[in-house]
């Protein structure tokens, strides 16, 4: 392990193997695994390599940052992705510090900074960044005019989105979306709260997949004992309303989308507008 290019290659391989999981799923466990792997890789490479420690760190950072920055340029990667760039860089610096320094104080300061940053990122940044990545707003509030010739319907009814005297909450989902099913209890809670309020209408809007059959979506909801009504997206209404991720909740009033995002945030905005 005398050649710097070896460390560059190792860093790139770690990014490909572990970074793909984080970027695809953004799961906390995957992020922590990547932290640990980068920390240990830099630490062990410095301990068991004849390459100068600063060169080891520099080549690991290069093997990580160059492809990450290229992704930023060509794919306009999301905010959560950028948050991970900072955190993984901190992990590599930590491996360098622990491998080269005998100072307990320096190691202690690093641990405090790393833990403090991670806590701040998890508690205050990650959720908002993820919300922005999915819905292009941090907490749900938006003002977008509805120009949508599409519609939603079930066997018995077709819904008019632009009712002036109603606030319509739509929760878009697909039968292949595991997160959608995890959010349904929250949707049920919101539905139970407003089902008798004449000012509000709430619908779970299924976007049919090619593999779906018949009334598959409604049957999946009924077997789970949910009572909110299920409608189907027709004529590309989901695309027209710029629904890019599932689940996405929309709150529509007077031909305007006034909230877009996670059901919790949209429900909060609904409550505020009804007061």
Buried (B, 14 or more C-beta within 10 A) or exposed (E): EEEBEBBBEBBBEBBEEBBEBBBEEBEEEBBBBBBEBBBBBBBBBBEEBEBEBEEBBBBBBBBBBBBBEEBBEEEEBBBBBEBBBEBBBBBBBBBBBBBBEEEEEEBEEBEEEBEEBBEEBBEEBBBBBBBBBBBEBBBBBBEBEBEBEBBBBBEEEEBEBEBEEBBBBBBBBBBEBEEBBEBBEBBBEBBEBBEEEEEBBBBBBBBBEEEBEEBBBBEBBEEEEBEBBBBBBBEEBBEBBBBEEBBBBBBBBEBEBBBBBBBBBBBBBBEEBEE
